[in-house]
Structure formats: structure tokens, C-alpha cells
Amino acid sequence: MDNIRLIADDANAEAPCCQCGAVGQFWDRLAERPYCPDCEEALARGEGEPLVARVESRRCCVCDQPGTVSYRTLPLRSGLLVLDLCRDHFRDLLARKLDPIAFAQLRRRLTKVGVNVEQIFLLHDAFYDKEGQALQPVGE
């Protein structure tokens, strides 16, 4: 199975946020757990409960290193997207601070499955310029 893929649906699409319990939306899933945008942002800033997850044997969709955590999101005008990311790229994606090379690799891989970076909240042009330079990284 590929390390970046579109899947048809998610049976638990409207599960409450695992941190605050907010309901009513499809939240991103980090290591299979739903996170609302506020709790996802808090996690990226290091203010939320730490994410502890079992690493899967898949390879990272950015650097091809083994040992990943899944990131599921619902891109605009597309099906459910699953990215398998190593620890570093997972953290950098959430913190909106992928380096330009990683951003370009991810853009190429997304294009192959028919998804544009602008369709994904954490990758759209409010956070990265056309060259993949981070514009609004989350503070450390």
C-alpha cells in the first residue's frame, strides 16, 4: 500500500475531538485520533497533551524513511487523504514549517494522487509561498 493515498470514506468521520470533545465536523486525524483545529494548533505549539503513538512500519511520503505516523485530512473537493509521515515531517507539517525541499516533494507526491497543496489547510498559500518557504510557522 502506498504511503500517500485517497480513501473513500471514514466510518467515524464525525467523532469528537480527542482533546476537547468538540463535535460537528470532520477533524484531522493524527495517529487515528481526531483533533479539532484549536487542539491541533495547541499540539503544534507544545501546549496540548503530547501525542504518543505507535510508529507504523510504512515509509514516510516525504523522505522514504521507515517508521511513520498517519495524518488524515479532508482536502477541498477530494476524498479523504492519508499521509504517512516520519516523526520529523509529521511535526514540521503540523507546525507549518516544512523546508522547501520537503514541501516540493510533498507537492509532487500529492499531484500524483490528484490533490493540489492549496486543497490542504496546512499547506495552502497562506502558510507557504510558491517556492515552499514557510510564511507562518508555529512558534517553538
Helices and strands as residue ranges (DSSP letters): E 4-7, E 28-30, E 33-35, H 37-45, E 56-59, E 66-73, E 80-85, H 87-94, H 100-112, G 117-119, G 121-123
